[in-house]
Amino acid sequence: MASLQTKFGLGDVFYTFNSDLGEISRFSVSSVSVASNLSNRTLITYTTTSGSKHYEYDAMSADEVREIANAWLLEKSISIFSNVGL
């Protein structure tokens, strides 16, 4: 029988980042689902303790979300200073 390695397991914590708001959200995995889409790719979905569902490609570790948030913040800072001519 084939096995599948997922990025997060039951009880693990993962994070998402909303780049429109610059907001980091924290979730705990309550279940993991695996399905195939029309192009025969495996889709892994995490259901959280709050009942929301997130695809694995949106779920990040603390280090990953920190890196993305810092890059977002740097880009926003540069943009603000550029817009005022500095």
N, C-alpha and C positions, 0 to 999 in steps of 0.2 A: 504494500500500500504506500502511495506517495505521501510525503509530508510537505508542509508549507511553513516556512519561517515568516512570522510577522514582526513588524518593527516594535510593536507593543503587545503586551499580554494582559490578561485579566488583572485588575487592580493597579496597573501601571498608570502613571500620570503622563499626559502629553499636553502640548500647547498649540494654539493656533494664533495667527497674527492677521489682523484686519488692517491692510495697508491704507485704506481710505481714512480710518480714524487713528491709526497708530496704536491700536489696542491689542494687548496680549490677553488671551483667555486660557484658563487652566481647566483640564478635564481629567476625570478618572475613568478608566475603561471598565465597563460592566459586562460587555460581551463583544465577540469578534465574529464577523460574518464574511464569508468568501463567496464570490459569484463571478461568472464570466460575462463580459459584455458582448455586443454584436461583433466586434473585431477579434474575439477570442482572447482578450486580455483578462487577466485575473484582477478583480477589484476587491480590495479588502476594506471593510467598513467597521469602524468602531462605534459601538453604542455606549454612551456615557452614563454615569449614575444619574444625571439629570434627564436622561431620555433622548438627548440629541444624538444625531448620527453624523459621523465625519469620515471621509475617505482617508486612507492611509497617506496619500500624497499630500494632504493638508495638515497632517499631524506631525509635530516636531518635538524634539527633545528640548530640554532647557537650554543647552548650548546652541542648538540651531536657531531657536527663536530669539535668543539674545543677540546672536550675530546678525540676523535679519533686521531686528528692531534697531540695533545700533547703526546699520547701514541706512535704514530708512530715516533715522534721526539726523544723521550726517547730511544726507541728500536734502532734507527739509531745511536744515540750517544754511547750507550753501545756497539754496534757492531763495530763502528769505533775504540773505545778504546781497545776492545778485539783483534781486528785484528792487532794492533801495540804492543800488549803484555802488556798493562797497566791494 
